[in-house]
Amino acid sequence: MMQEEREGPALVIILSLIYIILSYAISKSLGGGLMEFIALLLLLIPVPGVAAFLYGMRKGSSLGSFLVGFVPVFIFFMSGALFGGFERVPLFSGLFLGICSGVVGYSGAVKKRGERDWIVFALIAVLLWIFVMLGGML
């Protein structure tokens, strides 16, 4: 039972470390075109949100699945600001996109409970995420 309780925090830590490495690589322009391609894939789709959705469907924990989606995205923008790679408003971007990713995770927990609202939450959050990312790339 103790292992099940550690699954959420472990998932948050793993995703956060991946996104810290990604923000460092982006801010320092490491890896050239390959890193930009990987960053584009990982940022165009809310990967922490998808992981949080799956976690929410498995566990049914609303807060836990929200945090699995929110924390890595927020840490990505804050660490990118610390590394000097993001010139725009990273706090607002981190909060907004973190909330979008967290809502995708929350919708997984809603689906686990059998409610039908989950599709609205997930669809709106993913569309907001994609539009903000595409708007930021222009």
N, CA, C and O of each residue as an XYZ file, in Angstrom:
552
protein
N       0.813     -1.195      0.000
C       0.000      0.000      0.000
C       0.858      1.261      0.000
O       0.480      2.274     -0.588
N       1.987      1.198      0.646
C       2.860      2.365      0.686
C       3.388      2.710     -0.710
O       3.597      3.881     -1.025
N       3.604      1.682     -1.547
C       4.103      1.933     -2.878
C       3.066      2.680     -3.715
O       3.431      3.533     -4.523
N       1.795      2.378     -3.538
C       0.739      3.066     -4.273
C       0.663      4.535     -3.891
O       0.368      5.377     -4.739
N       0.923      4.856     -2.636
C       0.867      6.243     -2.177
C       2.038      7.055     -2.715
O       1.937      8.277     -2.826
N       3.135      6.407     -3.048
C       4.321      7.106     -3.550
C       4.305      7.265     -5.069
O       5.159      7.956     -5.626
N       3.368      6.647     -5.728
C       3.336      6.672     -7.188
C       3.119      8.082     -7.737
O       3.796      8.476     -8.687
N       2.205      8.840     -7.169
C       1.939     10.204     -7.625
C       3.126     11.131     -7.462
O       3.540     11.771     -8.429
N       3.699     11.225     -6.240
C       4.870     12.084     -6.079
C       6.060     11.650     -6.940
O       6.814     12.495     -7.424
N       6.231     10.351     -7.131
C       7.327      9.878     -7.983
C       7.108     10.306     -9.429
O       8.054     10.693    -10.115
N       5.877     10.239     -9.887
C       5.559     10.669    -11.251
C       5.797     12.165    -11.416
O       6.297     12.605    -12.452
N       5.444     12.941    -10.407
C       5.686     14.395    -10.446
C       7.181     14.683    -10.507
O       7.614     15.544    -11.272
N       7.963     13.978     -9.719
C       9.412     14.213     -9.685
C      10.051     13.831    -11.010
O      10.892     14.569    -11.525
N       9.666     12.692    -11.567
C      10.252     12.247    -12.832
C       9.915     13.217    -13.958
O      10.799     13.633    -14.707
N       8.647     13.577    -14.080
C       8.255     14.526    -15.126
C       8.909     15.883    -14.919
O       9.315     16.524    -15.889
N       9.017     16.334    -13.670
C       9.649     17.628    -13.393
C      11.119     17.613    -13.784
O      11.615     18.586    -14.350
N      11.824     16.526    -13.491
C      13.235     16.441    -13.865
C      13.408     16.452    -15.384
O      14.327     17.087    -15.899
N      12.532     15.753    -16.096
C      12.599     15.758    -17.557
C      12.394     17.166    -18.094
O      13.097     17.599    -19.007
N      11.436     17.871    -17.529
C      11.151     19.217    -18.022
C      12.186     20.235    -17.563
O      12.374     21.242    -18.246
N      12.861     20.023    -16.447
C      13.971     20.894    -16.056
C      15.132     20.724    -17.035
O      15.735     21.705    -17.471
N      15.436     19.481    -17.374
C      16.494     19.217    -18.357
C      16.129     19.825    -19.703
O      16.980     20.396    -20.385
N      14.873     19.702    -20.081
C      14.412     20.274    -21.344
C      14.527     21.801    -21.338
O      14.962     22.390    -22.328
N      14.144     22.438    -20.242
C      14.248     23.903    -20.185
C      15.699     24.364    -20.200
O      16.019     25.396    -20.791
N      16.582     23.598    -19.550
C      18.007     23.935    -19.585
C      18.552     23.810    -21.002
O      19.292     24.674    -21.473
N      18.179     22.726    -21.675
C      18.665     22.508    -23.033
C      18.144     23.572    -23.990
O      18.869     24.016    -24.880
N      16.905     23.978    -23.812
C      16.348     25.017    -24.675
C      17.021     26.358    -24.404
O      17.368     27.077    -25.341
N      17.207     26.697    -23.135
C      17.781     28.003    -22.804
C      19.258     28.103    -23.197
O      19.744     29.191    -23.507
N      19.955     26.998    -23.185
C      21.378     27.007    -23.552
C      21.607     26.582    -24.999
O      22.750     26.504    -25.448
N      20.528     26.306    -25.731
C      20.581     25.891    -27.143
C      21.478     24.674    -27.342
O      22.300     24.640    -28.258
N      21.315     23.687    -26.486
C      22.077     22.447    -26.602
C      21.369     21.493    -27.550
O      20.140     21.478    -27.610
N      22.110     20.719    -28.272
C      21.530     19.684    -29.118
C      21.087     20.149    -30.486
O      20.709     19.318    -31.312
N      21.118     21.422    -30.758
C      20.766     21.936    -32.073
C      19.339     21.639    -32.484
O      18.408     21.781    -31.692
N      19.176     21.227    -33.727
C      17.859     20.995    -34.297
C      17.115     19.840    -33.650
O      15.889     19.877    -33.549
N      17.840     18.807    -33.207
C      17.185     17.664    -32.571
C      16.501     18.079    -31.274
O      15.380     17.648    -31.002
N      17.156     18.905    -30.476
C      16.558     19.343    -29.210
C      15.344     20.222    -29.470
O      14.352     20.140    -28.745
N      15.412     21.049    -30.483
C      14.253     21.884    -30.808
C      13.076     21.035    -31.274
O      11.925     21.344    -30.963
N      13.358     19.967    -32.017
C      12.303     19.062    -32.468
C      11.676     18.330    -31.288
O      10.452     18.213    -31.211
N      12.500     17.837    -30.369
C      11.990     17.150    -29.171
C      11.195     18.127    -28.319
O      10.131     17.780    -27.806
N      11.697     19.332    -28.165
C      10.984     20.344    -27.375
C       9.650     20.669    -28.014
O       8.651     20.824    -27.312
N       9.615     20.775    -29.329
C       8.364     21.061    -30.023
C       7.338     19.959    -29.774
O       6.166     20.238    -29.520
N       7.784     18.712    -29.848
C       6.858     17.598    -29.594
C       6.367     17.577    -28.153
O       5.178     17.380    -27.900
N       7.279     17.781    -27.212
C       6.896     17.719    -25.802
C       6.074     18.924    -25.369
O       5.301     18.831    -24.415
N       6.228     20.045    -26.047
C       5.495     21.231    -25.651
C       4.202     21.431    -26.435
O       3.278     22.079    -25.943
N       4.125     20.885    -27.643
C       2.905     21.043    -28.419
C       1.774     20.193    -27.847
O       0.610     20.589    -27.884
N       2.120     19.045    -27.329
C       1.144     18.165    -26.684
C       1.401     18.236    -25.184
O       2.553     18.134    -24.761
N       0.370     18.408    -24.371
C       0.594     18.477    -22.913
C       0.929     17.103    -22.331
O       0.065     16.433    -21.765
N       2.198     16.690    -22.476
C       2.632     15.367    -22.024
C       2.363     15.161    -20.528
O       1.866     14.098    -20.156
N       2.669     16.133    -19.652
C       2.317     15.921    -18.246
C       0.810     15.794    -18.049
O       0.357     15.059    -17.171
N       0.039     16.501    -18.855
C      -1.416     16.395    -18.763
C      -1.908     15.011    -19.145
O      -2.804     14.458    -18.507
N      -1.309     14.455    -20.197
C      -1.683     13.106    -20.620
C      -1.288     12.088    -19.553
O      -2.059     11.179    -19.243
N      -0.089     12.240    -18.991
C       0.333     11.348    -17.911
C      -0.586     11.509    -16.701
O      -0.934     10.525    -16.049
N      -0.977     12.743    -16.403
C      -1.881     12.990    -15.277
C      -3.267     12.418    -15.550
O      -3.923     11.917    -14.637
N      -3.717     12.488    -16.804
C      -5.005     11.910    -17.171
C      -5.001     10.406    -16.920
O      -5.940      9.859    -16.340
N      -3.938      9.750    -17.362
C      -3.831      8.306    -17.149
C      -3.730      7.974    -15.666
O      -4.314      6.996    -15.199
N      -2.983      8.797    -14.928
C      -2.882      8.605    -13.479
C      -4.248      8.806    -12.816
O      -4.625      8.039    -11.930
N      -4.976      9.817    -13.235
C      -6.303     10.073    -12.680
C      -7.278      8.965    -13.000
O      -8.109      8.613    -12.163
N      -7.193      8.402    -14.205
C      -8.067      7.284    -14.556
C      -7.746      6.046    -13.731
O      -8.625      5.232    -13.445
N      -6.488      5.914    -13.356
C      -6.079      4.737    -12.577
C      -6.396      4.899    -11.100
O      -6.909      3.974    -10.471
N      -6.096      6.061    -10.542
C      -6.244      6.278     -9.102
C      -7.542      6.958     -8.710
O      -8.093      6.660     -7.650
N      -8.041      7.854     -9.528
C      -9.261      8.575     -9.203
C      -9.069      9.743     -8.259
O     -10.047     10.301     -7.763
N      -7.831     10.122     -8.002
C      -7.527     11.231     -7.096
C      -7.526     12.542     -7.879
O      -6.680     12.757     -8.747
N      -8.478     13.411     -7.565
C      -8.592     14.681     -8.284
C      -7.381     15.578     -8.052
O      -6.775     16.069     -9.004
N      -7.029     15.790     -6.788
C      -5.907     16.670     -6.466
C      -4.593     16.072     -6.949
O      -3.761     16.782     -7.514
N      -4.401     14.791     -6.736
C      -3.164     14.140     -7.165
C      -2.956     14.214     -8.661
O      -1.853     14.499     -9.126
N      -4.013     13.959     -9.423
C      -3.873     13.999    -10.875
C      -3.711     15.435    -11.374
O      -3.017     15.664    -12.365
N      -4.338     16.402    -10.708
C      -4.129     17.803    -11.073
C      -2.665     18.192    -10.854
O      -2.061     18.844    -11.705
N      -2.099     17.793     -9.716
C      -0.713     18.151     -9.408
C       0.283     17.472    -10.336
O       1.317     18.050    -10.669
N      -0.025     16.236    -10.759
C       0.862     15.546    -11.701
C       0.925     16.318    -13.014
O       1.968     16.332    -13.668
N      -0.159     16.953    -13.407
C      -0.153     17.757    -14.620
C       0.410     19.156    -14.417
O       1.120     19.669    -15.282
N       0.105     19.771    -13.294
C       0.460     21.172    -13.062
C       1.946     21.371    -12.738
O       2.602     22.215    -13.349
N       2.469     20.619    -11.804
C       3.804     20.885    -11.253
C       4.922     20.821    -12.306
O       5.737     21.742    -12.352
N       5.003     19.781    -13.156
C       6.108     19.773    -14.130
C       6.078     20.948    -15.105
O       7.129     21.474    -15.471
N       4.898     21.358    -15.523
C       4.798     22.475    -16.466
C       5.202     23.780    -15.786
O       5.937     24.579    -16.366
N       4.734     23.999    -14.580
C       5.087     25.207    -13.844
C       6.591     25.252    -13.579
O       7.224     26.296    -13.742
N       7.155     24.126    -13.174
C       8.599     24.069    -12.916
C       9.390     24.294    -14.199
O      10.461     24.900    -14.166
N       8.876     23.813    -15.329
C       9.541     24.027    -16.617
C       9.713     25.516    -16.893
O      10.803     25.960    -17.255
N       8.653     26.281    -16.725
C       8.733     27.713    -17.016
C       9.570     28.460    -15.972
O      10.293     29.394    -16.318
N       9.481     28.067    -14.725
C      10.270     28.743    -13.694
C      11.758     28.430    -13.847
O      12.594     29.322    -13.700
N      12.099     27.166    -14.143
C      13.507     26.832    -14.324
C      14.048     27.461    -15.606
O      15.211     27.862    -15.656
N      13.219     27.550    -16.636
C      13.648     28.228    -17.865
C      13.948     29.693    -17.612
O      14.877     30.248    -18.199
N      13.165     30.330    -16.738
C      13.432     31.726    -16.384
C      14.734     31.836    -15.590
O      15.500     32.782    -15.776
N      14.980     30.876    -14.711
C      16.226     30.897    -13.933
C      17.448     30.673    -14.820
O      18.509     31.250    -14.579
N      17.300     29.839    -15.840
C      18.410     29.586    -16.757
C      18.586     30.711    -17.766
O      19.563     30.717    -18.514
N      17.663     31.657    -17.801
C      17.767     32.796    -18.702
C      17.285     32.523    -20.111
O      17.613     33.271    -21.032
N      16.521     31.478    -20.291
C      16.078     31.125    -21.633
C      14.750     31.723    -22.034
O      14.458     31.825    -23.225
N      13.943     32.120    -21.077
C      12.616     32.636    -21.400
C      12.567     34.118    -21.074
O      12.770     34.525    -19.931
N      12.296     34.916    -22.095
C      12.283     36.357    -21.909
C      10.893     36.886    -21.609
O      10.749     37.941    -20.992
N       9.872     36.163    -22.038
C       8.504     36.630    -21.818
C       8.080     36.322    -20.397
O       8.916     35.960    -19.569
N       6.835     36.454    -20.105
C       6.340     36.326    -18.738
C       6.219     34.846    -18.357
O       5.187     34.233    -18.628
N       7.244     34.261    -17.737
C       7.197     32.831    -17.443
C       6.232     32.481    -16.314
O       5.697     31.372    -16.293
N       5.999     33.392    -15.383
C       5.092     33.081    -14.285
C       3.673     32.915    -14.803
O       2.991     31.955    -14.445
N       3.224     33.837    -15.639
C       1.884     33.736    -16.196
C       1.756     32.506    -17.090
O       0.773     31.770    -17.002
N       2.755     32.284    -17.954
C       2.726     31.124    -18.840
C       2.742     29.833    -18.045
O       1.997     28.900    -18.349
N       3.588     29.777    -17.031
C       3.670     28.578    -16.198
C       2.378     28.292    -15.457
O       1.941     27.144    -15.373
N       1.766     29.345    -14.917
C       0.499     29.147    -14.212
C      -0.615     28.743    -15.170
O      -1.351     27.793    -14.902
N      -0.742     29.453    -16.277
C      -1.833     29.174    -17.209
C      -1.704     27.791    -17.840
O      -2.656     27.010    -17.838
N      -0.531     27.495    -18.378
C      -0.349     26.198    -19.020
C      -0.303     25.069    -17.994
O      -0.711     23.948    -18.297
N       0.182     25.343    -16.802
C       0.140     24.342    -15.738
C      -1.289     24.006    -15.348
O      -1.625     22.844    -15.119
N      -2.123     25.027    -15.274
C      -3.535     24.791    -14.956
C      -4.203     24.007    -16.087
O      -4.997     23.105    -15.824
N      -3.896     24.336    -17.323
C      -4.461     23.574    -18.449
C      -4.053     22.105    -18.363
O      -4.887     21.214    -18.529
N      -2.796     21.860    -18.108
C      -2.313     20.487    -17.990
C      -2.916     19.789    -16.773
O      -3.245     18.605    -16.830
N      -3.059     20.523    -15.682
C      -3.685     19.963    -14.488
C      -5.146     19.628    -14.704
O      -5.640     18.634    -14.170
N      -5.841     20.440    -15.476
C      -7.261     20.165    -15.757
C      -7.403     18.902    -16.607
O      -8.369     18.154    -16.452
N      -6.449     18.665    -17.500
C      -6.471     17.416    -18.258
C      -6.333     16.234    -17.295
O      -7.030     15.230    -17.441
N      -5.445     16.350    -16.323
C      -5.301     15.300    -15.317
C      -6.543     15.149    -14.456
O      -6.965     14.034    -14.149
N      -7.119     16.265    -14.074
C      -8.348     16.243    -13.282
C      -9.473     15.547    -14.038
O     -10.282     14.836    -13.442
N      -9.521     15.754    -15.350
C     -10.582     15.113    -16.132
C     -10.436     13.597    -16.134
O     -11.433     12.887    -16.267
N      -9.227     13.090    -15.993
C      -9.034     11.645    -15.866
C      -9.647     11.116    -14.578
O     -10.234     10.034    -14.562
N      -9.510     11.880    -13.497
C     -10.121     11.476    -12.232
C     -11.637     11.549    -12.307
O     -12.332     10.719    -11.722
N     -12.151     12.540    -13.027
C     -13.599     12.667    -13.221
C     -14.124     11.481    -14.030
O     -15.198     10.953    -13.741
N     -13.366     11.070    -15.035
C     -13.760      9.908    -15.838
C     -13.773      8.641    -14.983
O     -14.657      7.797    -15.133
N     -12.807      8.511    -14.100
C     -12.744      7.336    -13.215
C     -13.994      7.238    -12.353
O     -14.476      6.140    -12.074
N     -14.519      8.385    -11.931
C     -15.725      8.387    -11.099
C     -16.984      8.131    -11.919
O     -18.062      7.963    -11.350
N     -16.869      8.099    -13.242
C     -17.999      7.788    -14.096
C     -18.811      8.985    -14.542
O     -19.868      8.821    -15.152
N     -18.343     10.173    -14.253
C     -19.049     11.372    -14.695
C     -18.708     11.655    -16.154
O     -17.625     11.304    -16.623
N     -19.622     12.282    -16.861
C     -19.410     12.531    -18.290
C     -18.836     13.915    -18.580
O     -18.626     14.255    -19.744
N     -18.584     14.705    -17.568
C     -18.022     16.044    -17.768
C     -16.556     16.008    -18.187
O     -16.013     17.020    -18.631
N     -15.931     14.884    -18.052
C     -14.493     14.798    -18.270
C     -14.101     15.215    -19.685
O     -13.050     15.826    -19.879
N     -14.917     14.899    -20.656
C     -14.549     15.206    -22.046
C     -14.519     16.712    -22.297
O     -13.704     17.201    -23.080
N     -15.408     17.442    -21.631
C     -15.422     18.897    -21.781
C     -14.162     19.489    -21.158
O     -13.506     20.340    -21.758
N     -13.827     19.032    -19.945
C     -12.615     19.535    -19.281
C     -11.383     19.243    -20.118
O     -10.567     20.134    -20.352
N     -11.241     18.017    -20.567
C     -10.044     17.626    -21.311
C      -9.950     18.353    -22.641
O      -8.878     18.834    -23.008
N     -11.044     18.440    -23.356
C     -11.034     19.076    -24.673
C     -10.690     20.562    -24.582
O      -9.866     21.058    -25.350
N     -11.313     21.262    -23.657
C     -11.035     22.697    -23.504
C      -9.590     22.929    -23.083
O      -8.923     23.810    -23.625
N      -9.100     22.150    -22.125
C      -7.737     22.338    -21.642
C      -6.710     22.044    -22.732
O      -5.739     22.787    -22.877
N      -6.907     20.980    -23.494
C      -5.957     20.642    -24.552
C      -6.000     21.689    -25.668
O      -4.955     22.080    -26.186
N      -7.179     22.137    -26.036
C      -7.272     23.162    -27.079
C      -6.635     24.476    -26.635
O      -5.937     25.117    -27.420
N      -6.865     24.887    -25.387
C      -6.211     26.095    -24.881
C      -4.692     25.935    -24.907
O      -3.968     26.849    -25.300
N      -4.222     24.769    -24.486
C      -2.787     24.490    -24.478
C      -2.211     24.643    -25.886
O      -1.220     25.345    -26.085
N      -2.841     23.980    -26.861
C      -2.328     23.992    -28.231
C      -2.369     25.401    -28.820
O      -1.415     25.820    -29.476
N      -3.456     26.137    -28.599
C      -3.551     27.492    -29.138
C      -2.509     28.415    -28.526
O      -1.923     29.235    -29.233
N      -2.271     28.300    -27.239
C      -1.260     29.137    -26.586
C       0.140     28.779    -27.109
O       0.958     29.661    -27.370
N       0.399     27.488    -27.254
C       1.715     27.076    -27.756
C       1.938     27.537    -29.204
O       3.001     28.056    -29.544
N       0.937     27.342    -30.031
C       1.061     27.784    -31.426
C       1.168     29.304    -31.510
O       1.919     29.828    -32.333
N       0.425     30.012    -30.666
C       0.513     31.469    -30.636
C       1.870     31.957    -30.171
O       2.353     32.986    -30.644
N       2.487     31.242    -29.260
C       3.808     31.608    -28.760
C       4.925     31.341    -29.761
O       5.995     31.944    -29.684
N       4.668     30.429    -30.703
C       5.703     30.094    -31.676
C       5.743     31.061    -32.843
O       6.726     31.097    -33.582
N       4.693     31.843    -33.020
C       4.656     32.773    -34.161
C       5.516     33.981    -33.916
O       5.600     34.863    -34.771
